[in-house]
Amino acid sequence: MELLYGSGLRVAEVCGLDIADIDLVTPAVTVWGKGSKQRRVPVSAPSVEAVAAYLASGREAFLAPVGAGGCGTVDAGESTDKVAVFLNARARRMTPRDVRRVLDRRSPTPTHPHALRHSYA
């Protein structure tokens, strides 16, 4: 959610991010926006810290089966979207609906993902 707020990206752009699209050094992300246009977007320092922490430890929990200390539900024969940055509880790429569910659970007031985009501007 920090990346949505700290970069002004559309929810579909965040869901479509691959690990290779994130440059924590610059800091910027490469996104494919509306009309299949690619652009490079600067990212705020808090967003960089949050994404770095998530990639370092949080993301792996979604890939690990529940019995192995993770929260994922991946079986040995199931495929996962290994290049996606953000994964849902089934170790698949997050969808815009998944993001809305997270916001519904975490936000004290009803918040739509696009409202975070407006907050950035």
C-alpha positions as CSV (number, residue, x, y, z in Angstrom):
1,M,0.0,0.0,0.0
2,E,3.0,2.3,0.6
3,L,4.0,2.0,-3.0
4,L,0.5,3.0,-4.2
5,Y,0.6,6.1,-1.9
6,G,4.3,7.0,-2.4
7,S,4.4,6.7,-6.2
8,G,1.0,7.7,-7.6
9,L,0.8,4.4,-9.6
10,R,-2.5,3.0,-10.7
11,V,-3.5,-0.2,-8.8
12,A,-3.2,-2.3,-12.0
13,E,0.3,-0.9,-12.5
14,V,1.3,-2.0,-9.0
15,C,-0.2,-5.4,-9.5
16,G,1.7,-5.8,-12.8
17,L,5.1,-5.1,-11.4
18,D,7.8,-7.7,-11.8
19,I,10.9,-7.9,-9.6
20,A,13.0,-6.7,-12.5
21,D,10.9,-3.5,-12.8
22,I,12.0,-2.2,-9.4
23,D,15.2,-0.2,-9.1
24,L,15.9,0.4,-5.4
25,V,19.1,2.3,-6.1
26,T,17.7,5.0,-8.4
27,P,14.9,4.7,-6.8
28,A,12.3,4.2,-9.5
29,V,10.0,1.6,-11.0
30,T,9.3,0.8,-14.6
31,V,5.6,0.3,-15.3
32,W,3.4,-0.5,-18.2
33,G,0.5,1.9,-18.1
34,K,-2.7,2.5,-20.0
35,G,-2.3,2.0,-23.7
36,S,0.7,-0.3,-23.2
37,K,3.0,2.6,-22.7
38,Q,6.1,2.0,-20.6
39,R,7.3,4.7,-18.2
40,R,9.8,5.1,-15.4
41,V,8.3,6.5,-12.2
42,P,10.3,7.9,-9.2
43,V,9.5,6.3,-5.8
44,S,9.5,7.9,-2.4
45,A,12.0,6.9,0.3
46,P,9.4,5.3,2.6
47,S,8.1,3.3,-0.4
48,V,11.7,2.1,-1.2
49,E,12.1,1.0,2.4
50,A,8.8,-0.8,2.5
51,V,9.4,-2.6,-0.8
52,A,12.9,-3.6,0.2
53,A,11.7,-5.0,3.5
54,Y,8.9,-6.9,1.7
55,L,11.2,-8.3,-0.9
56,A,13.8,-9.3,1.8
57,S,11.4,-11.2,4.0
58,G,7.6,-10.7,3.5
59,R,7.3,-12.0,-0.1
60,E,8.9,-15.4,0.8
61,A,6.2,-16.1,3.3
62,F,3.7,-16.2,0.5
63,L,5.8,-18.8,-1.4
64,A,6.4,-21.1,1.6
65,P,3.7,-23.7,2.3
66,V,1.7,-23.2,5.5
67,G,3.3,-26.2,7.1
68,A,6.8,-24.8,6.5
69,G,6.1,-21.6,8.4
70,G,4.6,-19.7,5.6
71,C,1.2,-18.4,4.8
72,G,1.0,-19.6,1.2
73,T,-1.0,-22.5,-0.1
74,V,1.5,-23.7,-2.8
75,D,1.7,-27.4,-3.4
76,A,4.8,-29.0,-5.0
77,G,3.0,-29.4,-8.3
78,E,1.4,-25.9,-8.4
79,S,3.0,-23.2,-10.5
80,T,3.6,-19.8,-8.9
81,D,4.2,-16.4,-10.5
82,K,7.8,-16.1,-9.4
83,V,8.5,-12.9,-11.2
84,A,5.6,-10.9,-9.7
85,V,6.5,-8.5,-6.9
86,F,3.2,-8.7,-5.0
87,L,1.7,-12.1,-4.3
88,N,-1.7,-13.0,-2.8
89,A,-2.2,-15.8,-0.2
90,R,-2.3,-18.4,-3.0
91,A,1.2,-17.3,-4.2
92,R,-0.3,-15.8,-7.3
93,R,0.2,-12.3,-8.7
94,M,-2.0,-9.8,-6.7
95,T,-5.0,-8.5,-8.6
96,P,-6.7,-5.1,-8.2
97,R,-9.4,-6.9,-6.2
98,D,-6.8,-8.3,-3.8
99,V,-5.5,-4.8,-3.2
100,R,-9.0,-3.6,-2.5
101,R,-9.5,-6.4,0.0
102,V,-6.3,-5.4,1.8
103,L,-7.4,-1.8,1.9
104,D,-10.8,-2.8,3.3
105,R,-9.1,-4.7,6.1
106,R,-6.4,-2.2,6.9
107,S,-8.0,1.2,6.5
108,P,-10.0,2.6,9.3
109,T,-12.3,4.3,6.8
110,P,-13.5,3.0,3.4
111,T,-10.7,3.8,1.0
112,H,-10.4,3.1,-2.7
113,P,-7.0,2.4,-4.3
114,H,-7.4,5.3,-6.7
115,A,-7.8,7.7,-3.7
116,L,-4.1,6.9,-2.8
117,R,-3.1,7.9,-6.3
118,H,-4.9,11.3,-5.8
119,S,-3.2,11.7,-2.4
120,Y,0.2,11.4,-4.1
121,A,-0.6,14.3,-6.5
